[in-house]
Structure formats: structure tokens, C-alpha cells
């Protein structure tokens, strides 16, 4: 055995998955410092921002003794609804949509792809959301509430579904942005209508017919209701249909990945 062969034999050959995992982790760290490194509080601001946003909405929609959403106290309802939608869905959509503008010189590296950057941004958003959830839950528990979901795994599964909706929709808008830059503005415009039509600030049990049926056509209603039903075991959604939700998610990702495959070079070169 030659010296070169011995060196190659003793060297650990990294698999493609290990290489991509390392790339995504490095990109996530880079994105975190790029976004929050300029602040004196540094990366702590990544947690402060969503926490303050959720606390403001808790204050707006009431605290203990100021009414209930028919089955749970307002702060817990807002935590279970607002954090999944506003952080996991909206921020994921926005971060993935703008990934093409941030790829920069990384596009010259063979190991780094645009999808790696998108995935890194999504992972950073998810970690931020989960840490924010833990911190707020500790604060609510200290205040006398019971913020722990009744079915933790299923609740996290619902959060994963709504994150995938934001991820897939973000890819589609990123692809559409390669045709028209105005798509960046549209993502900001659709957030507010979706906020009020996706059962974020109200349970579907209080929505009268036929409006309830019409709102149920929105696929985002179903992961929101799933999270609510799994978080609070005494709540039963009148519209939850995971088959309908899954069909939408599969079709969304099929369109997203088809568009990405066709246009990713154009997005990176723009």
C-alpha cells in the first residue's frame, strides 16, 4: 500500500448528507450574526423580537379576567395561535422568499446551493420560535397559567406542518420574484388578510355557518386548528381535515420544487 493510499484509507470520507448538514449549519450561524450582529444585544435580539411581539398581542387581546375564548384564557390562546402563524409561517415565508437576494458570493461555491440557504434560514426561524415558546411558557407558568400542551409531540407536528406551508410558499414567491420583483411586496400584503382568515385570533367553534365552511377552504386553517386541538385536549375542531391539508401541502411543494428546479440559476444570477 502506497503512502497516498494509506492516507486516503485513514481519512474519514464525509457523505453528501454530512457535507450538506455542515453547510446548512454554517449558513445558519452566518445568517444569525448577519441579522443580529449589529445590535448591542447581539443574538439575544433574535429571541427578544418574537417574544415582545407576542407579549404585545397578549396585552391587546386581554389577560386573565378579561374574557375567555370560550375554552381557554386569552394569553394561552394567543401563544398557541400567534406564535405558529406569525413566527413559523410568516417569518419562514419572508426569509425563504428573500434568500435569493442574500446568496451573494456563496453562489460561487460548489458545495453551497440556494436551497441550503433557504433551509438554514428556516432552521434558524424554527429554533428561534421554539426558544421563544419555552421562555414565554416559563413566564406564563410563573404567572399561574398552565402553558404546557396536552399533547406535545402532536402540537410540534402541527407547528412543523405550518412551517412547511411557509417554506413551500416562500419558494414559490422566490421563483415568481425572478420574473417580477414586485412579488417581494405581495408577500407583505398577503400576511394581514391571512392573519384574519386563518383562524389565528378566533377558534372555528365560534364562527357561524356558512362562514365557517368558507374559511375551512383555507388550508392554513387546518394546521392552526390541529395545533389548538392538540394543545388543549378539551377543544374539538369542527372543521379539521388533515387529508385536505395534506393534499394542499403535497401540491404546494410539488409546484415549489418544480419552479425551483427550473429557475434557481436565474434567481442566483439576478
C-alpha angles and dihedrals in degrees: 000000000000124000091253092051091049090052092050091046092053095044119093109238109215118223122232090255092053091049093049092046090054092048093049092048092049091048091049091053090046091050092049094054093040091055101039106017093094092060121088089228088054118193090354086079088067087070099034094057099060093035093055091044092054094043090053091054090047089055092047095050096043143266132238113322095021098098135291136244088246092268111029141028116269099246092055092044092051092047092051093046111028099046096053094046105036098037107025098034107027098037092043091052092049096045094048093045092056096042091100090062092052102046091087116148091358088079087073092062115090093212094054122075132180090248089056090057091047091050092047091053092049092050090050090051092048094049090048091050094049093048090048089050092052094048094047091045091054089051092049091047089052088051091054102264127124104230099164111112116244090228107029100179094047091046091053088048090057090049090051091053094052089046089054089051090054092045094050094044090048090055091050093051090046089054092046088049089064087065098039128010089210088082089081089064093046092060088060092048096052095051095076097048090046090049090062099036099046098069092252099138099029137039116242090237091076095048112099125224135292089024090058091058092048093050091049089067086072103092092210090066091069100058088043090053091044091055090047093048093048094043094050111034092195091062119088118189116225094205108033110136114167093182090060091044093049092049091053092047094050093048091046092053093044090056092042096052093042090053092044092051091052099042109027094102091051091049093051093045094050 
